[in-house]
Amino acid sequence: MEDSGGLGLNSTSAAGFANYTSAELALDRVLHAVALLLAVLGIAWLFATTMAAGSVLQLIGVTTYGVGLIGMLAASAAYNSCYPCRAKELLRRVDHAMIFVMIAGTCTPFALSAFPVGDGLLCCTLVWIVATIGVVLKLAFPRRFERLSLALYLVTGWTMFGMGWAYADNLSNVVLPLLFGGGIAYSFGAFVHARGRLPFHNAVWHGLVLLGASSHWAAVANQISYWRGW
């Protein structure tokens, strides 16, 4: 999710990677470990619950969401745990590309189950087209089009929230507040991420990502309960 590695204080190495203190690195790694553990447990619960009483579309949506969330966190953990080397640049590309997969994956379970079939498929198609463009930009054109990529991150995520308003009657009462709260956490995290000279900014960014991801997981979980009439 963003650069780390090295021993200095928030400076930039010759290889183009930010350097962090040992305390910043330690906190960041703890956050990633906690996030991955919670994600695996949370997705396992969602999958088992949907398998028990969900439709095929709901199961596809939850599976897609799980792949996106765990894949994004795993890529971030690998990248941020790697010290500057040739492999780190590739891990950076994958890390940033997986954010698009996570955003599109988070949209998918709602689009496939809460929206009318035609609108849901259209929403999924648009979101995944944007995500694919973002992935290509990150993998094929590293360190270029950074502002465009950030705009695509935010626009893709907030588009889903906007469409949710149109079909609020098909959502659990708490889904929209949870989606909104997660979006605020991600958006504020992007603001912190842009302030690269602040101490512990990388750990704060990842902490806000964990907060946003937790809020969106709760939204998916509540929607599953809503499907089952709990």
N, C-alpha and C positions, 0 to 999 in steps of 0.2 A: 504493500500500500504506500510505502514511501521509503526513501533511502536510509540506510544505516550501515554501520561498519566502521571500524577504525577506533582510535583512542583519543582523538582531540575533542575540542568543545565546539560542536556545531559549525565546524569549518568544512570546506570542500576539498577533497583529495584531488590529486592530479588526474585520477581516473574518472572524475566527475561524480563521485559519490560523497555524500555528506558523512562527516565523522562525528561520533558521539562519545560521551564519557562512559566508563564502565557501568556507572549507576543507571544511566539512561538505557544502555543496552540490556542490562539485567531486568529492569522494569518492563521494557518492551517485550522481552522474551517470555516473561511471566504472563503478560497480557495475551500473547499469542497462544501459549499453552492452555490457559483458562478458556479462551475463546474456542479453540479447536475441540476441547473436551466437551464443553457445553453444546457446541454445534452438533457433534456426533450423537450425543445423548438425545438432544432435542429432535433431530431429524429422525432418529430411530423411533421415537415415540410418535411423531407425526405419521410416519410411514405405516407403523403397526396399526394405529388408530384408523387411518384411511383404508387400509387393507380390509379391516373388519367390517366396515359399513359404508365405504365410499364408492362412487361410480368410477368408471374407467378414466374419464376426463379428470376427475378429482385426483386420482392416483397418479396420472401423468403430471398434473400440475405440481403436486407435492414432491414427486421424484425430481422433476426439473429444478424446483426450488432448492432441494437438498443438495443436488450436484453443484449448483451455482454457489451456494453458501459455503459448503465445505471446501470446494475447489478454490474459491477466493481466499479463504483463511489459510489453507495449506500452502498456496502459492506465496502469500504474504509472509508466512512463517519461514518458508525456505529462503526467500529473498532477503528478509531482514536478519536472518541468522548467518548469512554468508558474508565473509569478509571480502573486500574488493579483489576481484580476480576476473578472468575472462568469463567464467560461468555466471558471475553476478549480473553482468549486463543482460544476458539471456533471461535470467530469473526476473530481472526488473521488467522486461517486456511482458513476460507471462503474468507477473503479478498485476500490472496495470491493465492488461487485457482481461483478466478474470474479473475485474470489477464490473465490466460491462456484462459479463455472463451472469454475475450475481444479481445485478439490477434487473435484467430481463427475466431471470429465473424467479425473482421475487414477485414480479408482475404476473407471471404465468398462472399460478393457482387461482387467483382472483378472476383473471380474464376468462379462464376456461369454465369456471363454475358459477360465478356471480353475475356475469354479463349474459345477455341474449347470445345465442350461439354465433350468429353472424357478426355481431359487434365484438364478441370475445375473440373470435378467430382473427378479425381485422386488427384488434389491439395487439394480439400476440405477434401477428405478422409484422406490424410496424415496429414494435419494440425490438423484435429480434433482428430486423433489418438494420436498425440503428446500432444495436449491439454488435452485429457483424462488421459494420463499418468501423466502429470503435476498435474492435479486436484487430482488424487489418491495419488500422493506423498505428496501433501500439506495437504490433509485431513487425510490420514492414518498414515503418518510419519512426524508429525510436528517437526520443528527445526532440521531435518535431510536432507541430500542431498541438502543443500542450494546452493552449487556451481553448481551442476547438474541442479537444477531448474533455476538458473540464465542463464545458458547456453541454456536451452530449451526455455526460454523466448526470448532470442536474436536470436537464430537460427530460431525459428518459424517465427518471424516477418521479418527477413531479407530474408528468403526463399521466402516469398511472393513478396518482392521487386525484387528479382532476377528473378522470373518467369514473373513479369510484363514486364521486358525488352524484353523477348522473344515475347510478344504480344503487343508491344507498339503501333502498328498501330490500335489496337482495343480500345485504351485508349485516353481520352482527353489529349491534349498537356501538361496540367499542372499537371496531376495526378501523374506521376512519381516524379517530383520535390517535390510535396506535401507529397507523401509517404516517400521520402528520408528525407525531413526535419523533419517529425514526428518521423522517426526512429532515427535520430540524437538526437532529444530532449529526447526520451526515453532512448537511450543508454547513453547519458551524465548524465541523471537523475540517471541511475543505478550506474554510477561512483560516483556521489555525495552521493547517498544513502549508498555506501560502506564507506564513510568518516563520520562515525557516531559521531565523536567528534566535527565537525564543528558546530558553532552556526547556528540555523535556517536550518540545513541541511534537516530536515523532510519537512518543508514548501517549501524549494527550490525544493526538489524532487517532491513534489506534484504539484508545479507550473510548472515544466518541463513536468510532466504527462499531465497537462491541456493544455500546449502548443502543445505537441505531439498529443493529442486527437483532438484538434482543427484543426491541420493540416490534420489529417486523415479524419475528418468529411468533411473538404473542398474538399478533394480528392473524397470522395463518392458523395458529392453534385455536383461537376463538372462532374463526370462520369454520373450521372443521367441527367444533362443538355445535355451531349453528346449523350446519348441514345435518347433524345427527339429532337435532332437536333437544339438546341438553339445556 
